[in-house]
Amino acid sequence: MRDYRHWQRIPTRWADNDVYGHVNNVVHYAFMDTVINTWLISEAGLDIHGGAAIGLCVESHCNYRAPISFPDAVDGGLRVGRLGRSSVRYEVGFFPVDRDDVVAEGHFVHVFVDRLTREPVEIPAGLRAAMEGLVVR
């Protein structure tokens, strides 16, 4: 858990449970997206409405270790596993509240592109500086 640099608590919702009585696998991807984008907007200063560069998800993956169910909440830990010129690999782990056993872990890769042309661009300096604070070596 100490390798994660940013934390966000995420409550589950009644609708997150599937017929088998646990949070459906696809919901974990929404949790990852929430942790990453909340951090980008609130901590890294990403302007989602007018910024020249935007991050597009080009790869995502999740490993499921243990089930969770509504009304459980999870703590989502965020770190950066790789920071390139125009791409970043965010790594996210989900842990039951007040416990250190992972229930799911995954990654998202964003490629930053020009908002209008969709051509890859360098990660803007302000975002890069914030991301460097999440890099795990």
Kinemage of the C-alpha trace (Angstrom):
@kinemage 1
@onewidth
@group {chain A} dominant
@subgroup {mainchain}
@vectorlist {calphas} color= white
{ca met a 1} P 0.000 0.000 0.000
{ca arg a 2} L 2.860 2.398 0.673
{ca asp a 3} L 3.800 2.434 -3.036
{ca tyr a 4} L 0.624 4.353 -3.873
{ca arg a 5} L 0.997 8.133 -3.697
{ca his a 6} L -2.614 9.361 -3.845
{ca trp a 7} L -5.721 7.933 -2.171
{ca gln a 8} L -9.442 8.302 -2.769
{ca arg a 9} L -12.312 6.518 -1.053
{ca ile a 10} L -14.997 5.182 -3.367
{ca pro a 11} L -18.386 3.966 -2.111
{ca thr a 12} L -20.124 1.188 -3.965
{ca arg a 13} L -23.698 1.634 -5.112
{ca trp a 14} L -26.613 -0.797 -5.025
{ca ala a 15} L -26.550 -0.926 -8.844
{ca asp a 16} L -22.864 -2.018 -8.821
{ca asn a 17} L -23.786 -5.518 -7.584
{ca asp a 18} L -24.525 -8.170 -10.157
{ca val a 19} L -26.700 -11.271 -9.989
{ca tyr a 20} L -23.874 -13.105 -8.183
{ca gly a 21} L -24.015 -10.655 -5.279
{ca his a 22} L -20.707 -8.852 -5.792
{ca val a 23} L -19.543 -5.710 -7.575
{ca asn a 24} L -19.462 -6.544 -11.272
{ca asn a 25} L -16.037 -6.611 -12.936
{ca val a 26} L -16.765 -3.700 -15.287
{ca val a 27} L -17.406 -1.375 -12.327
{ca his a 28} L -13.738 -1.608 -11.324
{ca tyr a 29} L -12.820 0.126 -14.587
{ca ala a 30} L -15.175 2.986 -13.723
{ca phe a 31} L -13.531 3.162 -10.284
{ca met a 32} L -10.090 3.417 -11.928
{ca asp a 33} L -11.324 6.125 -14.288
{ca thr a 34} L -12.780 8.024 -11.320
{ca val a 35} L -9.574 7.901 -9.253
{ca ile a 36} L -7.379 8.925 -12.196
{ca asn a 37} L -9.569 11.746 -13.494
{ca thr a 38} L -10.391 13.117 -10.054
{ca trp a 39} L -6.651 13.380 -9.390
{ca leu a 40} L -5.927 14.889 -12.826
{ca ile a 41} L -8.554 17.599 -12.343
{ca ser a 42} L -8.154 18.396 -8.639
{ca glu a 43} L -4.427 17.835 -8.101
{ca ala a 44} L -2.737 18.125 -11.497
{ca gly a 45} L -4.804 20.978 -12.932
{ca leu a 46} L -6.145 19.252 -16.052
{ca asp a 47} L -8.625 21.515 -17.837
{ca ile a 48} L -11.127 18.997 -19.194
{ca his a 49} L -13.217 21.636 -20.940
{ca gly a 50} L -10.716 23.971 -22.578
{ca gly a 51} L -7.212 22.530 -22.308
{ca ala a 52} L -5.245 22.127 -25.525
{ca ala a 53} L -4.196 18.568 -24.627
{ca ile a 54} L -6.417 15.711 -23.484
{ca gly a 55} L -5.597 12.176 -22.372
{ca leu a 56} L -7.137 9.296 -24.296
{ca cys a 57} L -7.203 5.804 -22.822
{ca val a 58} L -5.403 3.416 -25.172
{ca glu a 59} L -5.018 0.464 -22.804
{ca ser a 60} L -6.625 -0.765 -19.604
{ca his a 61} L -6.355 -3.901 -17.521
{ca cys a 62} L -7.623 -5.198 -14.178
{ca asn a 63} L -6.784 -8.203 -12.008
{ca tyr a 64} L -9.457 -9.233 -9.516
{ca arg a 65} L -8.234 -10.659 -6.203
{ca ala a 66} L -11.309 -10.722 -3.938
{ca pro a 67} L -14.972 -9.766 -4.186
{ca ile a 68} L -16.575 -6.651 -2.743
{ca ser a 69} L -20.282 -5.963 -2.432
{ca phe a 70} L -22.608 -3.062 -1.763
{ca pro a 71} L -22.490 -1.302 0.723
{ca asp a 72} L -18.691 -1.752 0.948
{ca ala a 73} L -16.382 1.142 0.160
{ca val a 74} L -12.842 0.783 -1.168
{ca asp a 75} L -9.784 2.967 -0.931
{ca gly a 76} L -8.264 3.503 -4.363
{ca gly a 77} L -4.508 4.057 -4.422
{ca leu a 78} L -2.933 5.755 -7.443
{ca arg a 79} L 0.651 5.776 -8.681
{ca val a 80} L 2.467 6.258 -11.994
{ca gly a 81} L 4.336 3.196 -13.215
{ca arg a 82} L 5.712 4.752 -16.416
{ca leu a 83} L 5.924 8.331 -17.593
{ca gly a 84} L 6.818 8.842 -21.245
{ca arg a 85} L 6.927 11.838 -23.565
{ca ser a 86} L 3.250 11.714 -24.529
{ca ser a 87} L 1.972 8.745 -22.512
{ca val a 88} L 1.549 7.748 -18.886
{ca arg a 89} L 0.711 4.441 -17.249
{ca tyr a 90} L -1.393 4.940 -14.129
{ca glu a 91} L -1.558 2.020 -11.724
{ca val a 92} L -4.462 1.699 -9.310
{ca gly a 93} L -5.013 -0.650 -6.386
{ca phe a 94} L -8.279 -1.075 -4.499
{ca phe a 95} L -8.271 -2.002 -0.836
{ca pro a 96} L -11.099 -2.569 1.656
{ca val a 97} L -11.364 0.346 4.081
{ca asp a 98} L -8.856 -0.006 6.940
{ca arg a 99} L -7.288 -3.164 5.474
{ca asp a 100} L -4.186 -3.764 3.381
{ca asp a 101} L -5.321 -6.741 1.265
{ca val a 102} L -5.898 -5.765 -2.346
{ca val a 103} L -9.255 -6.644 -3.900
{ca ala a 104} L -8.334 -5.468 -7.404
{ca glu a 105} L -5.407 -3.844 -9.156
{ca gly a 106} L -5.097 -2.516 -12.642
{ca his a 107} L -3.692 0.079 -14.973
{ca phe a 108} L -4.766 2.688 -17.512
{ca val a 109} L -2.514 4.107 -20.218
{ca his a 110} L -3.306 7.610 -21.405
{ca val a 111} L -1.779 9.100 -24.542
{ca phe a 112} L -1.992 12.874 -24.566
{ca val a 113} L -3.215 14.323 -27.836
{ca asp a 114} L -4.139 17.709 -29.244
{ca arg a 115} L -7.818 18.287 -28.461
{ca leu a 116} L -8.635 19.216 -32.083
{ca thr a 117} L -6.290 17.148 -34.260
{ca arg a 118} L -6.049 14.096 -31.971
{ca glu a 119} L -2.339 13.919 -32.807
{ca pro a 120} L -0.008 12.904 -29.926
{ca val a 121} L 1.596 15.794 -28.043
{ca glu a 122} L 4.024 16.051 -25.163
{ca ile a 123} L 2.404 15.887 -21.758
{ca pro a 124} L 1.972 19.540 -20.706
{ca ala a 125} L 4.638 20.708 -18.234
{ca gly a 126} L 2.243 21.274 -15.322
{ca leu a 127} L 0.675 17.842 -15.686
{ca arg a 128} L 4.088 16.203 -16.064
{ca ala a 129} L 5.354 17.861 -12.878
{ca ala a 130} L 2.324 16.567 -10.950
{ca met a 131} L 2.705 13.085 -12.445
{ca glu a 132} L 6.357 12.948 -11.450
{ca gly a 133} L 5.184 13.141 -7.853
{ca leu a 134} L 3.293 9.856 -8.333
{ca val a 135} L 6.101 7.940 -10.057
{ca val a 136} L 7.165 4.754 -8.281
{ca arg a 137} L 10.683 3.658 -9.126
